[in-house]
Amino acid sequence: MASSTIQTVDPVIQLKGDTKAKDITYGFLREKIPAHCFERSALKSFAYLFRDFVYAGILVWLALKIDLLPTPALRATAWILYTFVQGCVGTGMWIIGHECGHGAFSQYSKLNDVVGWAIHSLLMVPFFSWKITHARHHRYHGHMDKDVVFVPYTESELEKKEPTLLSKIQELVEETPFYNAVTLLGHQVLGWQLYMFFNVSAGPKSLPEKGTPAKMFRNSHFDPLGSLFTDAQTHLIAITDLGLLMVAGALYYFGTQIGFWKVALLYVVPYFWVHHWLVAITYLHHTHPTVPHYDDNAWTFVKGALCTIDRRFGFIGRHFFHEIIDYHVIHHLFPRIPFYHAEEATNAIVPYLGEQYRLEEEPFLKSLVNTFNTCKVVHDPDSEGALHWKLSQNAEKKCN
């Protein structure tokens, strides 16, 4: 079931020298990247953002004319096409906001925050709270205790759980195609909301040290006084919530003017498409049958950053998604490099990474299904502190 197409180096790039894993440090890699790759242009970033807004505006203008189509079948087809394409455009806008959160949009931190807050609020994404927890993800990626997204269970953790009727039923059906299809659908449709409201899939030591108990209903990205944030960050979460309330109010107003079903088609369905792509992209950037996690003793920042995977997604990935799928390894190492310099920066360091660079060329959605069905739980740490995925024998053969 697992992919067998992962490459450790792009075949068009030749390895340089005899670089060993121990030589791959943050400073070593930074020296290999041309200095201009770290330059951030507000003008260029605004140009990409303006392009995305033009796309979104044209799509809305066309969608408002769908009712003029002569048959229900044509109207339904047009709405399906609109929501999908608008979801792709919205994902690209989210990625521009993501650039703002990392300071890659421009060299001006306040401009980055204002633009990021505005873009993400329009998409009903809590900008500052996401920015804070996302920074922890980058700081501790691949760390079994401190990473904040897609931290898997270990064998011993599952063995310690008391069996319940639900878990026994799940054990009986978890290998069936129907069960996997339903859980994958839930993963894609509700994964983002569960993370936003309950901080699901985060490591047990990923929260900041503070007095607020780490209870599920206090682990919300919308709670200024919750367990995810320090007291000094409370005002930022309040500003985040204000932006979301303003957009929610605007959507309600438009619903009273043009109808709530029309608003659902124009905004809500593309909203779920955006979140589908966010979950799929994040999951596949950080999950692969051959990529381990690390315990506290073995983990380092560079080792964790290099446990990300570059993938290929064709025209949509390069044009609408601003190449975030194609060049994510470099982003985890140097998140302030703008996306429009990511390809050049990647090509500069890949020759030195050898087997530590991972490029997956299996079709993206096929890889999503294969990975989700394969990567369920990790073994306990080996002698080097790495936690590898527990795979079936067939999956093991395909990965080797």
C-alpha positions as a Python dict, from the first residue, in 0.01 Angstrom:
ca = {
    (1, 'M'): (0, 0, 0),
    (2, 'A'): (285, 238, 66),
    (3, 'S'): (452, 444, -200),
    (4, 'S'): (764, 312, -364),
    (5, 'T'): (842, 621, -569),
    (6, 'I'): (1014, 835, -306),
    (7, 'Q'): (1353, 964, -414),
    (8, 'T'): (1628, 1083, -186),
    (9, 'V'): (1756, 1329, -443),
    (10, 'D'): (1620, 1480, -761),
    (11, 'P'): (1779, 1282, -1047),
    (12, 'V'): (1857, 1601, -1241),
    (13, 'I'): (2071, 1732, -954),
    (14, 'Q'): (2413, 1580, -900),
    (15, 'L'): (2552, 1523, -551),
    (16, 'K'): (2848, 1736, -453),
    (17, 'G'): (3143, 1617, -254),
    (18, 'D'): (3131, 1352, 18),
    (19, 'T'): (2896, 1524, 260),
    (20, 'K'): (2812, 1314, 566),
    (21, 'A'): (2497, 1341, 774),
    (22, 'K'): (2696, 1485, 1063),
    (23, 'D'): (2817, 1769, 839),
    (24, 'I'): (2462, 1887, 760),
    (25, 'T'): (2418, 2174, 1003),
    (26, 'Y'): (2197, 2480, 981),
    (27, 'G'): (2493, 2705, 911),
    (28, 'F'): (2637, 2469, 650),
    (29, 'L'): (2313, 2468, 452),
    (30, 'R'): (2258, 2843, 483),
    (31, 'E'): (2598, 2912, 330),
    (32, 'K'): (2503, 2711, 20),
    (33, 'I'): (2196, 2924, -58),
    (34, 'P'): (2243, 3241, -268),
    (35, 'A'): (2196, 3551, -55),
    (36, 'H'): (1921, 3694, -275),
    (37, 'C'): (1698, 3396, -195),
    (38, 'F'): (1648, 3547, 151),
    (39, 'E'): (1534, 3881, 10),
    (40, 'R'): (1165, 3954, 61),
    (41, 'S'): (981, 4189, -173),
    (42, 'A'): (655, 4341, -53),
    (43, 'L'): (583, 4454, -410),
    (44, 'K'): (621, 4103, -553),
    (45, 'S'): (418, 3950, -270),
    (46, 'F'): (137, 4203, -318),
    (47, 'A'): (141, 4126, -691),
    (48, 'Y'): (75, 3757, -623),
    (49, 'L'): (-193, 3848, -369),
    (50, 'F'): (-358, 4089, -614),
    (51, 'R'): (-359, 3816, -879),
    (52, 'D'): (-535, 3579, -641),
    (53, 'F'): (-797, 3841, -552),
    (54, 'V'): (-859, 3905, -923),
    (55, 'Y'): (-912, 3532, -974),
    (56, 'A'): (-1153, 3517, -680),
    (57, 'G'): (-1344, 3823, -800),
    (58, 'I'): (-1383, 3691, -1154),
    (59, 'L'): (-1504, 3356, -1022),
    (60, 'V'): (-1768, 3522, -800),
    (61, 'W'): (-1882, 3739, -1092),
    (62, 'L'): (-1922, 3431, -1309),
    (63, 'A'): (-2093, 3236, -1030),
    (64, 'L'): (-2358, 3505, -989),
    (65, 'K'): (-2457, 3435, -1351),
    (66, 'I'): (-2493, 3058, -1308),
    (67, 'D'): (-2868, 3087, -1251),
    (68, 'L'): (-2895, 3209, -1611),
    (69, 'L'): (-2791, 2868, -1742),
    (70, 'P'): (-3083, 2686, -1906),
    (71, 'T'): (-3084, 2345, -1731),
    (72, 'P'): (-3040, 2217, -1372),
    (73, 'A'): (-2760, 1985, -1488),
    (74, 'L'): (-2560, 2274, -1633),
    (75, 'R'): (-2617, 2484, -1322),
    (76, 'A'): (-2508, 2200, -1092),
    (77, 'T'): (-2197, 2135, -1303),
    (78, 'A'): (-2110, 2505, -1301),
    (79, 'W'): (-2144, 2527, -921),
    (80, 'I'): (-1926, 2219, -872),
    (81, 'L'): (-1661, 2365, -1101),
    (82, 'Y'): (-1683, 2706, -929),
    (83, 'T'): (-1647, 2571, -576),
    (84, 'F'): (-1349, 2356, -669),
    (85, 'V'): (-1159, 2632, -850),
    (86, 'Q'): (-1247, 2893, -588),
    (87, 'G'): (-1120, 2648, -325),
    (88, 'C'): (-787, 2632, -511),
    (89, 'V'): (-772, 3013, -528),
    (90, 'G'): (-861, 3039, -159),
    (91, 'T'): (-586, 2794, -72),
    (92, 'G'): (-337, 3011, -259),
    (93, 'M'): (-458, 3315, -62),
    (94, 'W'): (-419, 3116, 260),
    (95, 'I'): (-62, 3038, 156),
    (96, 'I'): (9, 3410, 109),
    (97, 'G'): (-121, 3462, 463),
    (98, 'H'): (106, 3175, 567),
    (99, 'E'): (397, 3370, 417),
    (100, 'C'): (293, 3665, 634),
    (101, 'G'): (292, 3446, 944),
    (102, 'H'): (654, 3349, 878),
    (103, 'G'): (771, 3701, 791),
    (104, 'A'): (835, 3595, 430),
    (105, 'F'): (579, 3835, 278),
    (106, 'S'): (796, 4142, 335),
    (107, 'Q'): (1074, 4272, 555),
    (108, 'Y'): (822, 4473, 762),
    (109, 'S'): (681, 4274, 1052),
    (110, 'K'): (379, 4500, 1112),
    (111, 'L'): (284, 4488, 745),
    (112, 'N'): (314, 4110, 753),
    (113, 'D'): (83, 4091, 1054),
    (114, 'V'): (-180, 4328, 912),
    (115, 'V'): (-191, 4158, 573),
    (116, 'G'): (-186, 3809, 724),
    (117, 'W'): (-462, 3897, 970),
    (118, 'A'): (-677, 4042, 690),
    (119, 'I'): (-628, 3749, 450),
    (120, 'H'): (-679, 3476, 706),
    (121, 'S'): (-977, 3651, 862),
    (122, 'L'): (-1143, 3662, 519),
    (123, 'L'): (-1092, 3285, 506),
    (124, 'M'): (-1222, 3243, 864),
    (125, 'V'): (-878, 3134, 982),
    (126, 'P'): (-756, 3260, 1324),
    (127, 'F'): (-434, 3428, 1210),
    (128, 'F'): (-239, 3512, 1527),
    (129, 'S'): (-336, 3197, 1716),
    (130, 'W'): (-244, 2985, 1414),
    (131, 'K'): (80, 3183, 1374),
    (132, 'I'): (178, 3111, 1735),
    (133, 'T'): (113, 2737, 1729),
    (134, 'H'): (250, 2702, 1375),
    (135, 'A'): (577, 2855, 1494),
    (136, 'R'): (598, 2575, 1754),
    (137, 'H'): (541, 2322, 1478),
    (138, 'H'): (837, 2462, 1285),
    (139, 'R'): (1052, 2483, 1595),
    (140, 'Y'): (987, 2120, 1696),
    (141, 'H'): (891, 1934, 1380),
    (142, 'G'): (944, 1561, 1411),
    (143, 'H'): (965, 1578, 1793),
    (144, 'M'): (737, 1315, 1946),
    (145, 'D'): (657, 1528, 2250),
    (146, 'K'): (670, 1891, 2131),
    (147, 'D'): (548, 1898, 1771),
    (148, 'V'): (191, 2025, 1736),
    (149, 'V'): (59, 1847, 1425),
    (150, 'F'): (17, 1484, 1324),
    (151, 'V'): (211, 1336, 1616),
    (152, 'P'): (136, 960, 1596),
    (153, 'Y'): (65, 714, 1875),
    (154, 'T'): (336, 467, 1974),
    (155, 'E'): (278, 94, 2017),
    (156, 'S'): (323, 116, 2393),
    (157, 'E'): (73, 404, 2422),
    (158, 'L'): (-193, 202, 2245),
    (159, 'E'): (-121, -105, 2457),
    (160, 'K'): (-174, 97, 2776),
    (161, 'K'): (-521, 209, 2669),
    (162, 'E'): (-808, 26, 2830),
    (163, 'P'): (-1007, -159, 2564),
    (164, 'T'): (-1361, -33, 2510),
    (165, 'L'): (-1650, -167, 2307),
    (166, 'L'): (-1586, 104, 2048),
    (167, 'S'): (-1215, 20, 2022),
    (168, 'K'): (-1296, -351, 1983),
    (169, 'I'): (-1538, -278, 1701),
    (170, 'Q'): (-1283, -48, 1541),
    (171, 'E'): (-1020, -321, 1558),
    (172, 'L'): (-1253, -554, 1369),
    (173, 'V'): (-1325, -314, 1082),
    (174, 'E'): (-1019, -90, 1063),
    (175, 'E'): (-866, -282, 772),
    (176, 'T'): (-1179, -265, 556),
    (177, 'P'): (-1192, -26, 259),
    (178, 'F'): (-1523, 123, 383),
    (179, 'Y'): (-1380, 212, 724),
    (180, 'N'): (-1068, 363, 572),
    (181, 'A'): (-1275, 565, 325),
    (182, 'V'): (-1503, 703, 597),
    (183, 'T'): (-1218, 793, 832),
    (184, 'L'): (-1019, 955, 551),
    (185, 'L'): (-1323, 1162, 457),
    (186, 'G'): (-1362, 1272, 819),
    (187, 'H'): (-990, 1350, 832),
    (188, 'Q'): (-1019, 1577, 530),
    (189, 'V'): (-1351, 1747, 609),
    (190, 'L'): (-1315, 1796, 985),
    (191, 'G'): (-940, 1769, 1051),
    (192, 'W'): (-876, 2144, 1038),
    (193, 'Q'): (-1172, 2227, 1265),
    (194, 'L'): (-1071, 1963, 1521),
    (195, 'Y'): (-720, 2109, 1529),
    (196, 'M'): (-851, 2466, 1561),
    (197, 'F'): (-1100, 2386, 1838),
    (198, 'F'): (-926, 2106, 2029),
    (199, 'N'): (-559, 2104, 1921),
    (200, 'V'): (-589, 1739, 1818),
    (201, 'S'): (-278, 1547, 1706),
    (202, 'A'): (-41, 1768, 1911),
    (203, 'G'): (239, 1623, 2122),
    (204, 'P'): (191, 1588, 2500),
    (205, 'K'): (451, 1858, 2578),
    (206, 'S'): (363, 2104, 2302),
    (207, 'L'): (180, 2354, 2522),
    (208, 'P'): (347, 2659, 2677),
    (209, 'E'): (406, 2649, 3049),
    (210, 'K'): (125, 2839, 3224),
    (211, 'G'): (-136, 2795, 3489),
    (212, 'T'): (-432, 2712, 3266),
    (213, 'P'): (-506, 2337, 3279),
    (214, 'A'): (-455, 2157, 2948),
    (215, 'K'): (-816, 2043, 2913),
    (216, 'M'): (-968, 1964, 2574),
    (217, 'F'): (-1213, 2252, 2589),
    (218, 'R'): (-936, 2498, 2679),
    (219, 'N'): (-717, 2389, 2387),
    (220, 'S'): (-895, 2611, 2137),
    (221, 'H'): (-724, 2848, 1896),
    (222, 'F'): (-1012, 3088, 1963),
    (223, 'D'): (-975, 3107, 2343),
    (224, 'P'): (-759, 3408, 2447),
    (225, 'L'): (-724, 3264, 2798),
    (226, 'G'): (-683, 2903, 2691),
    (227, 'S'): (-391, 2667, 2737),
    (228, 'L'): (-233, 2726, 2394),
    (229, 'F'): (-116, 3081, 2465),
    (230, 'T'): (80, 3277, 2720),
    (231, 'D'): (-70, 3572, 2906),
    (232, 'A'): (135, 3811, 2689),
    (233, 'Q'): (-38, 3672, 2378),
    (234, 'T'): (-397, 3717, 2501),
    (235, 'H'): (-453, 4045, 2314),
    (236, 'L'): (-341, 3887, 1985),
    (237, 'I'): (-602, 3614, 2014),
    (238, 'A'): (-867, 3875, 2093),
    (239, 'I'): (-769, 4066, 1776),
    (240, 'T'): (-789, 3739, 1585),
    (241, 'D'): (-1140, 3670, 1715),
    (242, 'L'): (-1246, 4024, 1627),
    (243, 'G'): (-1145, 3971, 1264),
    (244, 'L'): (-1342, 3646, 1249),
    (245, 'L'): (-1651, 3809, 1400),
    (246, 'M'): (-1633, 4091, 1146),
    (247, 'V'): (-1620, 3845, 855),
    (248, 'A'): (-1895, 3629, 1005),
    (249, 'G'): (-2110, 3940, 1041),
    (250, 'A'): (-2044, 4035, 678),
    (251, 'L'): (-2139, 3686, 560),
    (252, 'Y'): (-2462, 3702, 761),
    (253, 'Y'): (-2545, 4039, 606),
    (254, 'F'): (-2485, 3908, 255),
    (255, 'G'): (-2702, 3609, 340),
    (256, 'T'): (-2991, 3841, 421),
    (257, 'Q'): (-2940, 4019, 90),
    (258, 'I'): (-2882, 3739, -162),
    (259, 'G'): (-2991, 3432, 33),
    (260, 'F'): (-2804, 3200, 267),
    (261, 'W'): (-2799, 2916, 13),
    (262, 'K'): (-2620, 3145, -230),
    (263, 'V'): (-2367, 3242, 38),
    (264, 'A'): (-2316, 2873, 116),
    (265, 'L'): (-2236, 2802, -248),
    (266, 'L'): (-2023, 3112, -298),
    (267, 'Y'): (-1827, 3088, 28),
    (268, 'V'): (-1893, 2789, 255),
    (269, 'V'): (-1830, 2508, 5),
    (270, 'P'): (-1502, 2666, -119),
    (271, 'Y'): (-1415, 2713, 251),
    (272, 'F'): (-1428, 2336, 300),
    (273, 'W'): (-1226, 2283, -17),
    (274, 'V'): (-958, 2514, 127),
    (275, 'H'): (-948, 2317, 449),
    (276, 'H'): (-934, 1988, 261),
    (277, 'W'): (-622, 2109, 81),
    (278, 'L'): (-467, 2247, 401),
    (279, 'V'): (-507, 1916, 582),
    (280, 'A'): (-391, 1708, 283),
    (281, 'I'): (-87, 1927, 214),
    (282, 'T'): (21, 1946, 579),
    (283, 'Y'): (-33, 1575, 636),
    (284, 'L'): (163, 1466, 327),
    (285, 'H'): (444, 1711, 395),
    (286, 'H'): (508, 1545, 728),
    (287, 'T'): (394, 1185, 692),
    (288, 'H'): (550, 909, 483),
    (289, 'P'): (614, 539, 553),
    (290, 'T'): (992, 591, 529),
    (291, 'V'): (1011, 908, 741),
    (292, 'P'): (1066, 867, 1118),
    (293, 'H'): (992, 1078, 1424),
    (294, 'Y'): (1243, 1126, 1706),
    (295, 'D'): (1241, 1120, 2084),
    (296, 'D'): (1376, 1404, 2296),
    (297, 'N'): (1728, 1262, 2318),
    (298, 'A'): (1775, 1212, 1942),
    (299, 'W'): (1585, 1509, 1799),
    (300, 'T'): (1760, 1815, 1655),
    (301, 'F'): (1613, 2106, 1462),
    (302, 'V'): (1786, 2014, 1134),
    (303, 'K'): (1705, 1646, 1170),
    (304, 'G'): (1339, 1731, 1227),
    (305, 'A'): (1323, 1979, 940),
    (306, 'L'): (1470, 1722, 702),
    (307, 'C'): (1191, 1482, 793),
    (308, 'T'): (962, 1672, 558),
    (309, 'I'): (879, 1562, 204),
    (310, 'D'): (874, 1755, -122),
    (311, 'R'): (601, 1643, -360),
    (312, 'R'): (480, 1732, -708),
    (313, 'F'): (129, 1854, -785),
    (314, 'G'): (151, 1984, -1140),
    (315, 'F'): (-4, 2309, -1259),
    (316, 'I'): (-240, 2359, -964),
    (317, 'G'): (43, 2314, -715),
    (318, 'R'): (283, 2546, -893),
    (319, 'H'): (36, 2816, -997),
    (320, 'F'): (-249, 2826, -748),
    (321, 'F'): (-70, 2681, -443),
    (322, 'H'): (247, 2889, -493),
    (323, 'E'): (468, 2577, -497),
    (324, 'I'): (419, 2508, -126),
    (325, 'I'): (373, 2138, -207),
    (326, 'D'): (678, 2119, -434),
    (327, 'Y'): (934, 2285, -204),
    (328, 'H'): (855, 2229, 161),
    (329, 'V'): (1186, 2095, 290),
    (330, 'I'): (1354, 2430, 231),
    (331, 'H'): (1058, 2603, 395),
    (332, 'H'): (1105, 2406, 716),
    (333, 'L'): (1474, 2486, 724),
    (334, 'F'): (1443, 2855, 632),
    (335, 'P'): (1078, 2967, 662),
    (336, 'R'): (1158, 3330, 580),
    (337, 'I'): (1263, 3242, 226),
    (338, 'P'): (971, 3360, 6),
    (339, 'F'): (796, 3093, -197),
    (340, 'Y'): (915, 3250, -523),
    (341, 'H'): (1277, 3176, -424),
    (342, 'A'): (1205, 2827, -285),
    (343, 'E'): (1294, 2633, -601),
    (344, 'E'): (1632, 2801, -642),
    (345, 'A'): (1713, 2761, -272),
    (346, 'T'): (1611, 2393, -282),
    (347, 'N'): (1833, 2325, -583),
    (348, 'A'): (2122, 2490, -398),
    (349, 'I'): (2113, 2254, -98),
    (350, 'V'): (1982, 1925, -243),
    (351, 'P'): (2325, 1826, -386),
    (352, 'Y'): (2464, 1823, -32),
    (353, 'L'): (2177, 1639, 138),
    (354, 'G'): (2197, 1302, -37),
    (355, 'E'): (1970, 1049, 134),
    (356, 'Q'): (1843, 1311, 377),
    (357, 'Y'): (1643, 1482, 103),
    (358, 'R'): (1309, 1322, 17),
    (359, 'L'): (1113, 1382, -302),
    (360, 'E'): (789, 1189, -357),
    (361, 'E'): (654, 1178, -712),
    (362, 'E'): (360, 946, -661),
    (363, 'P'): (32, 1119, -763),
    (364, 'F'): (-69, 1344, -474),
    (365, 'L'): (-419, 1216, -400),
    (366, 'K'): (-315, 853, -451),
    (367, 'S'): (-35, 914, -201),
    (368, 'L'): (-289, 1063, 42),
    (369, 'V'): (-494, 743, 36),
    (370, 'N'): (-190, 513, 56),
    (371, 'T'): (-25, 708, 336),
    (372, 'F'): (-342, 739, 542),
    (373, 'N'): (-406, 365, 516),
    (374, 'T'): (-44, 279, 595),
    (375, 'C'): (82, 520, 862),
    (376, 'K'): (-124, 445, 1172),
    (377, 'V'): (120, 394, 1460),
    (378, 'V'): (496, 408, 1519),
    (379, 'H'): (722, 159, 1693),
    (380, 'D'): (881, 259, 2021),
    (381, 'P'): (1220, 436, 1985),
    (382, 'D'): (1507, 232, 1846),
    (383, 'S'): (1863, 250, 1979),
    (384, 'E'): (1916, 582, 1797),
    (385, 'G'): (1598, 744, 1925),
    (386, 'A'): (1407, 715, 1596),
    (387, 'L'): (1045, 601, 1589),
    (388, 'H'): (959, 431, 1259),
    (389, 'W'): (613, 351, 1126),
    (390, 'K'): (473, 8, 1201),
    (391, 'L'): (400, -124, 852),
    (392, 'S'): (252, -443, 718),
    (393, 'Q'): (490, -684, 546),
    (394, 'N'): (357, -580, 205),
    (395, 'A'): (408, -215, 285),
    (396, 'E'): (759, -284, 411),
    (397, 'K'): (850, -451, 81),
    (398, 'K'): (716, -160, -125),
    (399, 'C'): (910, 93, 80),
    (400, 'N'): (1241, -89, 39),
}
